[in-house]
Amino acid sequence: MPLQFSQRRAEDVPSATAGKVNPDLGRLIYEMKQLAPGMVLEIETEGGKSARSTKMLVSKAAKVLDTQWRHWSEGDRVFAQPADPSKRRGQAKKT
């Protein structure tokens, strides 16, 4: 079915609401900022699907912080640490 468009006055449509904010994202960003050099952040999750969504949350938080992080999981735990710039694939080293 093709898309159908119509134009309406602003008063006739529901107002835009802010998107849902994941409360875990803010806490994760805080923990990522506080991580000491050489340490690994360990995150407890509730299961397999939860581990996958937690890894996606780590990626989103890294993007917010404008940094590169590597993450992996083992069972119900997710581990994350800042990526070593000298070991990143596909990018030239800065000199």
N, C-alpha and C positions, 0 to 999 in steps of 0.2 A: 504494500500500500504506500503510495507516495506521501510525502509530507504535505500537510495542509497549513497554510499560514493565514492569519487574520490580524488586523491592527485594532487595538482597543485603547481607550483612554486609561491613563494611569489609575484613576479613581475606581475603575471598574474591575480591576484585577487584584488578586491578593498581593500584599507587600512582600518584598524579598526579605528573607530571614538569613541570618548568618549561618554558615554551615556548622555541623557538629564538630566540636573540638575534642580530640582524644586526650583525656587527662593524663594518660600514660606518656604521651609525647613530651609534654613539658617536664615531667620528672626524669625521663630518659635524657633529654637535652641537658638538664642540670647535672646528672650523673656523668654524662660524657665530658662535660666541661671540667668536672672535678677529678677525673681520672688521672692519677699520677703517671709520669713516664715509666714505661716498662711494665705497667700493670695491664690486666685484662679484666674487662667488665663481664661479670657473670649474671645472667638474668634467669630467674626461675619462671617457668611457664606451666600451663595446665595440661598440655598434651601436644600431639603432633601438629594439628592445624594451628594451635596457638603458637607453637615455635615458629612456624612459617610466617605468621602475621607479625610476630615480634621481630623477626629478621627484616621484614619490610619496614617496620617502624624504625629500626636502626638505620636503614638506608635513608628514610625520610628525614630523620634527625640529623644525619650527617650532611644531607643537602642543605638543611636550614643553617647548620654551622659552617657550611662551605668547606668541608673537609672530606677526606676519603677514609672510610673505615672498612675493615674486613670483618665478616661475621660468619659464624658456623654454629652448628647445633649438635648436641649429643643427647639423645633422649628428650627429656623435658627441659633441658637447660640450653640457653643460647649464650654464646660467648662473643664479645666484640672488642676490638682494639683498633687504634688508629693505624692506617696502612703505612707501611714503611715506603717512603717515596722512592727509594733506590730499587725496590722490588716490584714496582707497578708495571703492569704489562701494557704495551701499546702506546706508550707515551715516551717521548724523548726526555733524557735527563737534562735538567737545567744546570748550566755551569756558570 
